[in-house]
Amino acid sequence: MAASSWVDRMRGVYGMPLLALIGVGFWVQGFRCFPWLAVNYHLKDDLQLNPGMLQFLQQSTNLPFLAKPLYGVVSDAIYINGAHRVPYLIFAGLIQLLSWGSIAFLPKVANSIGLLALYLTLSNFGVAIGEVANDALVAECGKRRGSSPGELQSFSMVAFSLGATLGNLLAGVALSKLQTTTIFSMFLMVVTLNFAVSYSVSEKSVVASQEVAAKSDNDKDQPGKKHKRKSMTQQAVEMANLVKRPDILRPLLWFTLSVTIIPSLLGSVFYYQTQVLRVDSFYLGLSKAVAQLGLLLATVSFSSYLKDVPLAKLAASIQIVLASSMLLDVLLVKRLNSRLLGVTDEYFVLLFAGLVEAIGLFKALPFAVLLGKICPPGAEGTLMAVFSACLCLANLASGYFGVALAALLGISSQNFDYLALGIVVEAAFTLVPVFFTGALQQQRLKKEE
């Protein structure tokens, strides 16, 4: 299908207000890497955190994401002026404006580890609420007549990837030329744009056609029956019953455990790249941008070719590729990239440093498509929030396990003797879930005809 005809069809099925709302929302989610790379350098260089504390703080600021199921229940059940998605996007935008405005313009916040962690956590609280609303819109509107399975999820992932690519490109350049507070101020402008888009879009214009169609179908099947909104208690009970369904529980458990079991050493690798190898921030940012371009291509490939692949086979393949990508860091730590391959540290980092993160992001896409397909109407926000919370919980556990592994091996800002061994352990644990993909048998991404 030609690009122009695909765009015209998307506009016809979903409408420009929805595409703008989802596109900008996910683009800004991806662009969050722009200030966070600056945060990492600020914590390392200005506030003098060691690798373990840096990774511990990074993971701890993500705690608000664990409450995503609660946000999903609230947004599914509580309407504000007749709407239950856009008002939450507006509220999320206000929280982020407050958080990043304080970080950018109040020196005592940026220069205090405790206050900075507090406001970063508050910012992530706003991000979590916004992600729940956006994910619910994608799952809810992705079922419209004329839509293709996974199409809207792929669109949102493309928007995310484009934002992340640009954010990483700019972050590497900005860090070499600007102060971190200036970078925070620049991101504040992006957050303001996201808030303005959310505020300007009416939820009625976004979901009205879908609700009318659903109501029409319901009236045909059950004449005279009035639609009733569910209470939070009903939503919570239905969430518990929903998650207990085997076709939902199995992929949720496999996905969560497949991330949890990996002791992530990203913080230690970041310190090694910047402290020992002295790789410039420009190359780190550019490497993540290259990885995001790879994610973009993988997402397009998924939308075009991989939707028919059984989930068990696809998930196993992703785990194997992920483990192989982790082992590339061993080449860097052992300096084999220059001795055997003749590739400098900068160019090796440029090509491979962000690969693990990109694969981890792509790994969530087929599971999101599956859950969006089998989710019953009215529970989109709740189920996608449960999925996101599982991902956050798994990443938190993975990060904390990584801190513990680094401590066990004696890895610090001054000692990287056993970093290569730690990376091998990390990759080995990544392969363990491959042996349990039987739990994903019979799960297919494409709608059965």
C-alpha positions as CSV (number, residue, x, y, z in Angstrom):
1,M,0.0,0.0,0.0
2,A,1.4,3.4,-1.0
3,A,2.2,5.7,1.9
4,S,-0.3,8.4,0.8
5,S,-3.1,5.9,0.6
6,W,-2.2,4.4,4.0
7,V,-2.2,7.9,5.5
8,D,-5.6,8.6,3.9
9,R,-7.0,5.3,5.2
10,M,-5.7,6.0,8.7
11,R,-7.3,9.4,8.7
12,G,-10.6,7.9,7.5
13,V,-10.7,5.2,10.1
14,Y,-9.4,7.0,13.2
15,G,-9.7,10.8,12.4
16,M,-7.0,13.4,12.7
17,P,-7.8,14.5,16.3
18,L,-7.2,10.9,17.6
19,L,-4.0,10.5,15.5
20,A,-2.7,13.8,16.7
21,L,-3.5,13.1,20.3
22,I,-1.9,9.6,20.2
23,G,1.0,10.6,17.9
24,V,2.1,13.6,20.0
25,G,1.6,11.7,23.3
26,F,3.7,8.8,22.3
27,W,6.3,11.0,20.5
28,V,6.8,13.0,23.8
29,Q,7.1,9.7,25.7
30,G,9.9,8.7,23.4
31,F,11.5,12.2,23.7
32,R,11.8,11.8,27.5
33,C,15.2,10.3,26.9
34,F,16.4,13.9,26.0
35,P,16.3,15.2,29.6
36,W,17.0,11.8,31.2
37,L,20.4,11.4,29.6
38,A,21.2,14.8,31.1
39,V,19.9,13.6,34.5
40,N,22.2,10.7,34.4
41,Y,25.3,12.9,33.8
42,H,24.1,15.4,36.4
43,L,23.8,12.6,39.0
44,K,27.1,11.1,38.1
45,D,29.3,14.2,37.6
46,D,27.6,17.0,39.6
47,L,26.1,15.0,42.5
48,Q,28.8,12.3,42.5
49,L,26.6,9.2,42.8
50,N,28.3,5.8,42.4
51,P,26.9,3.3,39.8
52,G,24.8,1.4,42.3
53,M,23.2,4.5,43.8
54,L,22.6,5.9,40.3
55,Q,20.8,2.8,39.2
56,F,18.9,2.5,42.5
57,L,17.7,6.1,42.2
58,Q,16.7,5.6,38.5
59,Q,14.6,2.6,39.4
60,S,13.1,4.1,42.5
61,T,11.8,7.1,40.6
62,N,9.8,4.7,38.5
63,L,7.7,3.5,41.5
64,P,4.6,5.5,40.4
65,F,4.3,3.2,37.4
66,L,3.5,0.3,39.7
67,A,0.1,1.9,40.4
68,K,-1.0,1.9,36.8
69,P,-3.8,-0.6,37.4
70,L,-5.3,1.8,39.9
71,Y,-5.1,4.6,37.4
72,G,-6.7,2.4,34.8
73,V,-9.6,1.5,37.1
74,V,-10.1,5.1,37.9
75,S,-10.0,6.3,34.3
76,D,-12.3,3.5,33.1
77,A,-14.9,4.2,35.9
78,I,-14.7,7.9,36.6
79,Y,-15.8,10.3,33.9
80,I,-15.0,14.0,34.1
81,N,-17.5,16.2,32.2
82,G,-18.5,13.1,30.2
83,A,-15.0,12.1,29.3
84,H,-12.5,9.6,30.8
85,R,-9.4,9.8,28.7
86,V,-8.5,13.3,27.7
87,P,-9.1,14.9,31.2
88,Y,-6.5,12.5,32.6
89,L,-4.1,13.5,29.8
90,I,-4.6,17.1,30.8
91,F,-4.0,16.3,34.5
92,A,-0.9,14.3,33.7
93,G,0.4,17.2,31.6
94,L,-0.1,19.6,34.6
95,I,1.9,17.4,36.9
96,Q,4.8,17.2,34.5
97,L,4.7,21.0,33.9
98,L,5.0,21.5,37.7
99,S,7.8,18.9,38.1
100,W,10.1,19.9,35.2
101,G,9.4,23.6,35.9
102,S,10.7,23.1,39.4
103,I,13.7,21.1,38.3
104,A,14.6,23.6,35.6
105,F,14.2,26.9,37.5
106,L,14.7,26.0,41.2
107,P,18.5,25.4,41.8
108,K,17.9,23.9,45.3
109,V,15.8,21.1,43.6
110,A,18.4,20.3,40.9
111,N,21.3,20.4,43.4
112,S,19.7,18.2,46.0
113,I,19.6,14.4,45.5
114,G,16.5,14.0,47.7
115,L,14.5,16.9,46.1
116,L,15.6,15.9,42.6
117,A,14.5,12.3,43.2
118,L,11.2,13.6,44.6
119,Y,10.4,15.8,41.6
120,L,11.5,13.1,39.1
121,T,9.2,10.7,40.9
122,L,6.4,13.2,40.7
123,S,7.1,13.7,37.0
124,N,6.9,9.9,36.5
125,F,3.5,9.9,38.3
126,G,2.2,12.3,35.6
127,V,3.8,10.2,32.9
128,A,2.2,7.0,34.2
129,I,-1.2,8.6,34.2
130,G,-0.7,9.9,30.7
131,E,0.5,6.5,29.5
132,V,-2.5,4.7,30.9
133,A,-4.9,7.1,29.1
134,N,-2.9,6.9,25.8
135,D,-2.7,3.1,26.0
136,A,-6.4,2.9,26.7
137,L,-7.1,5.1,23.7
138,V,-5.0,2.9,21.5
139,A,-6.6,-0.4,22.7
140,E,-10.1,1.1,22.6
141,C,-9.9,2.8,19.2
142,G,-7.8,0.0,17.6
143,K,-11.0,-2.1,17.4
144,R,-12.8,0.3,15.1
145,R,-14.4,-1.0,11.9
146,G,-11.9,-0.8,9.1
147,S,-8.8,-1.1,11.4
148,S,-6.2,-3.8,11.1
149,P,-4.9,-5.8,14.0
150,G,-2.0,-4.0,15.7
151,E,-2.2,-1.0,13.3
152,L,-2.8,1.6,15.9
153,Q,-0.3,0.0,18.3
154,S,2.3,0.1,15.5
155,F,1.5,3.8,14.8
156,S,2.0,4.6,18.4
157,M,5.3,2.7,18.6
158,V,6.5,4.5,15.4
159,A,5.7,7.9,17.0
160,F,7.5,6.8,20.2
161,S,10.5,5.7,18.2
162,L,10.7,8.9,16.2
163,G,10.6,10.9,19.5
164,A,13.3,8.8,21.0
165,T,15.5,9.0,18.0
166,L,15.3,12.8,17.9
167,G,15.7,13.0,21.7
168,N,18.8,10.9,21.7
169,L,20.3,12.8,18.8
170,L,19.7,16.1,20.4
171,A,20.7,14.9,23.9
172,G,24.2,13.9,22.8
173,V,24.8,17.3,21.2
174,A,23.2,19.4,23.9
175,L,25.2,17.8,26.7
176,S,28.4,18.9,25.1
177,K,27.3,22.5,24.6
178,L,24.6,23.4,27.2
179,Q,24.1,23.2,31.0
180,T,21.8,20.6,32.3
181,T,19.3,23.2,33.6
182,T,19.0,24.5,30.1
183,I,18.3,21.0,28.8
184,F,15.6,20.7,31.4
185,S,14.1,24.0,30.3
186,M,14.0,22.8,26.7
187,F,12.2,19.7,27.7
188,L,9.7,21.8,29.7
189,M,8.7,23.4,26.3
190,V,8.0,20.0,24.9
191,V,5.9,19.0,27.9
192,T,4.0,22.3,27.4
193,L,3.3,21.4,23.8
194,N,2.0,18.0,24.8
195,F,-0.3,19.6,27.4
196,A,-1.6,22.1,24.8
197,V,-2.5,19.4,22.3
198,S,-4.3,17.4,25.0
199,Y,-6.2,20.5,26.2
200,S,-7.2,21.5,22.6
201,V,-8.7,18.1,21.7
202,S,-12.2,17.2,22.6
203,E,-12.7,13.6,23.7
204,K,-16.0,13.6,21.9
205,S,-14.2,14.3,18.6
206,V,-11.8,11.4,19.3
207,V,-14.1,8.6,20.4
208,A,-17.6,9.8,19.4
209,S,-17.8,7.8,16.2
210,Q,-16.7,4.6,18.0
211,E,-19.1,5.1,20.9
212,V,-22.0,5.7,18.5
213,A,-21.2,2.6,16.6
214,A,-20.9,0.5,19.7
215,K,-24.1,1.9,21.1
216,S,-25.9,1.2,17.8
217,D,-24.7,-2.4,17.8
218,N,-25.7,-2.8,21.5
219,D,-29.2,-1.4,20.8
220,K,-29.7,-3.8,17.9
221,D,-28.8,-6.8,20.1
222,Q,-30.6,-5.6,23.2
223,P,-33.4,-3.2,22.4
224,G,-34.4,-0.9,25.2
225,K,-31.4,-1.7,27.4
226,K,-29.6,1.4,28.6
227,H,-25.8,1.6,28.8
228,K,-24.6,1.9,32.4
229,R,-21.1,3.0,33.5
230,K,-19.4,0.7,35.9
231,S,-18.3,1.7,39.3
232,M,-14.7,1.5,40.5
233,T,-15.5,-1.6,42.6
234,Q,-17.1,-3.3,39.5
235,Q,-14.0,-2.3,37.5
236,A,-11.7,-3.7,40.1
237,V,-13.6,-7.0,40.4
238,E,-13.7,-7.3,36.6
239,M,-10.0,-6.6,36.4
240,A,-9.2,-9.4,38.8
241,N,-11.5,-11.8,36.9
242,L,-10.0,-10.6,33.6
243,V,-6.4,-11.1,34.7
244,K,-7.3,-14.7,35.8
245,R,-8.3,-15.7,32.3
246,P,-5.7,-18.2,31.1
247,D,-5.4,-16.5,27.7
248,I,-4.4,-13.3,29.5
249,L,-2.6,-14.6,32.6
250,R,-0.2,-16.8,30.7
251,P,1.3,-14.1,28.4
252,L,1.3,-11.6,31.3
253,L,3.2,-14.0,33.6
254,W,5.7,-15.0,30.9
255,F,6.4,-11.5,29.8
256,T,6.8,-10.2,33.4
257,L,9.1,-13.0,34.5
258,S,11.1,-12.8,31.3
259,V,12.1,-9.3,32.2
260,T,12.3,-9.7,36.0
261,I,14.8,-12.6,35.8
262,I,17.4,-10.4,34.1
263,P,19.9,-8.7,36.5
264,S,20.3,-5.4,34.5
265,L,23.8,-3.8,34.6
266,L,22.9,-0.7,32.5
267,G,24.1,1.6,35.2
268,S,27.5,-0.1,35.5
269,V,28.0,-0.2,31.8
270,F,27.1,3.5,31.5
271,Y,29.8,4.3,34.1
272,Y,32.3,2.1,32.3
273,Q,31.7,3.8,29.0
274,T,32.0,7.3,30.5
275,Q,34.5,6.8,33.3
276,V,37.0,4.3,31.8
277,L,36.5,4.6,28.0
278,R,35.8,8.3,28.2
279,V,33.2,8.0,25.4
280,D,31.7,11.4,24.7
281,S,28.0,12.0,25.4
282,F,27.6,12.8,21.7
283,Y,28.3,9.2,20.8
284,L,26.1,7.8,23.6
285,G,23.2,9.9,22.4
286,L,23.8,9.1,18.8
287,S,24.1,5.4,19.5
288,K,20.6,5.4,21.2
289,A,19.3,7.2,18.2
290,V,20.7,4.5,15.9
291,A,19.0,1.9,18.1
292,Q,15.7,3.7,17.9
293,L,15.9,3.7,14.1
294,G,16.4,0.0,14.4
295,L,13.3,-0.2,16.6
296,L,11.4,1.8,14.0
297,L,12.4,-0.6,11.3
298,A,11.5,-3.6,13.5
299,T,8.1,-2.1,14.3
300,V,7.3,-1.6,10.6
301,S,8.5,-5.2,9.9
302,F,6.2,-6.4,12.7
303,S,3.2,-4.6,11.2
304,S,4.0,-6.0,7.8
305,Y,5.4,-9.5,8.3
306,L,5.4,-10.7,11.9
307,K,1.8,-10.5,13.0
308,D,1.2,-14.0,11.7
309,V,4.1,-15.5,13.6
310,P,3.0,-17.6,16.7
311,L,3.8,-15.6,19.9
312,A,5.9,-18.4,21.4
313,K,8.2,-18.4,18.4
314,L,8.4,-14.7,18.2
315,A,9.1,-14.2,22.0
316,A,11.8,-16.9,22.0
317,S,13.5,-15.3,19.0
318,I,13.5,-11.9,20.7
319,Q,15.0,-13.3,23.9
320,I,17.8,-14.9,21.9
321,V,18.6,-11.7,20.0
322,L,18.4,-9.8,23.3
323,A,21.0,-12.1,25.0
324,S,23.3,-11.9,22.0
325,S,23.1,-8.1,22.0
326,M,24.1,-8.1,25.7
327,L,27.2,-10.1,25.0
328,L,28.4,-7.4,22.6
329,D,29.3,-5.4,25.8
330,V,31.8,-8.1,26.7
331,L,33.7,-7.3,23.6
332,L,33.8,-3.7,24.7
333,V,34.8,-4.4,28.3
334,K,37.6,-6.8,27.2
335,R,38.6,-4.3,24.5
336,L,38.2,-7.0,21.8
337,N,36.4,-4.4,19.6
338,S,39.7,-2.7,18.9
339,R,42.2,-5.6,19.2
340,L,40.3,-8.1,17.1
341,L,37.8,-6.1,15.0
342,G,39.7,-2.8,14.6
343,V,36.7,-0.8,15.7
344,T,37.3,2.2,18.0
345,D,35.4,2.4,21.3
346,E,33.4,5.4,20.0
347,Y,32.1,3.7,16.9
348,F,31.4,0.5,18.7
349,V,29.3,2.3,21.3
350,L,27.7,4.3,18.4
351,L,26.5,1.1,16.7
352,F,25.6,-1.1,19.7
353,A,25.2,0.8,23.0
354,G,21.4,1.4,22.7
355,L,20.6,-2.0,21.1
356,V,19.5,-3.8,24.3
357,E,17.1,-1.0,25.3
358,A,15.6,-0.9,21.8
359,I,15.0,-4.7,21.7
360,G,13.5,-4.5,25.2
361,L,11.0,-1.9,23.9
362,F,10.1,-3.8,20.8
363,K,9.6,-7.0,22.9
364,A,6.5,-5.4,24.5
365,L,4.8,-4.7,21.2
366,P,3.5,-8.2,20.3
367,F,2.2,-8.6,23.8
368,A,0.4,-5.3,23.7
369,V,-1.2,-6.2,20.4
370,L,-2.3,-9.6,21.8
371,L,-3.9,-8.1,24.9
372,G,-5.5,-5.3,22.9
373,K,-7.1,-7.9,20.7
374,I,-8.6,-10.1,23.4
375,C,-9.5,-7.3,25.8
376,P,-13.3,-7.0,26.3
377,P,-14.8,-3.5,25.6
378,G,-14.8,-1.1,28.5
379,A,-11.7,-2.6,30.2
380,E,-9.0,-1.3,27.8
381,G,-7.6,1.2,30.3
382,T,-7.5,-1.3,33.1
383,L,-5.9,-4.2,31.2
384,M,-3.3,-2.1,29.4
385,A,-2.5,-0.5,32.8
386,V,-2.0,-3.9,34.3
387,F,0.3,-4.8,31.5
388,S,2.3,-1.6,31.9
389,A,2.5,-2.1,35.6
390,C,3.8,-5.6,35.1
391,L,6.5,-4.2,32.8
392,C,7.4,-1.5,35.4
393,L,7.5,-4.0,38.2
394,A,9.7,-6.3,36.1
395,N,12.1,-3.5,35.2
396,L,12.3,-2.4,38.8
397,A,13.1,-6.0,40.0
398,S,15.6,-6.3,37.1
399,G,17.3,-3.1,38.1
400,Y,17.5,-4.0,41.8
401,F,18.8,-7.4,40.9
402,G,21.5,-5.7,38.8
403,V,22.5,-3.5,41.8
404,A,22.8,-6.7,43.9
405,L,24.8,-8.5,41.2
406,A,27.2,-5.5,40.8
407,A,27.7,-5.4,44.6
408,L,28.3,-9.1,44.7
409,L,31.0,-8.9,42.0
410,G,32.5,-5.8,43.6
411,I,31.7,-3.5,40.6
412,S,32.0,0.2,41.4
413,S,33.0,3.5,39.8
414,Q,36.7,2.5,40.5
415,N,36.6,-1.3,39.9
416,F,35.3,-3.0,36.8
417,D,37.3,-6.2,37.0
418,Y,34.3,-8.5,37.0
419,L,32.0,-6.4,34.7
420,A,32.5,-8.8,31.8
421,L,31.5,-11.8,34.1
422,G,28.4,-9.8,35.2
423,I,27.4,-9.2,31.6
424,V,27.7,-13.0,30.8
425,V,25.5,-13.8,33.8
426,E,23.0,-11.2,32.6
427,A,22.9,-12.7,29.2
428,A,22.6,-16.3,30.6
429,F,19.5,-15.3,32.6
430,T,18.0,-13.7,29.5
431,L,18.0,-17.1,27.8
432,V,16.1,-18.9,30.6
433,P,12.6,-17.9,29.5
434,V,13.2,-19.4,26.1
435,F,12.7,-22.8,27.7
436,F,9.3,-21.9,29.0
437,T,7.6,-20.5,25.9
438,G,5.2,-23.5,26.0
439,A,3.1,-21.2,28.1
440,L,2.6,-19.0,25.0
441,Q,1.5,-21.8,22.7
442,Q,-1.8,-21.2,20.9
443,Q,-1.4,-17.4,21.4
444,R,-1.7,-15.7,18.1
445,L,-1.4,-12.0,17.2
446,K,-3.6,-12.0,14.2
447,K,-7.4,-12.1,14.6
448,E,-8.9,-15.3,13.7
449,E,-11.2,-15.1,10.7
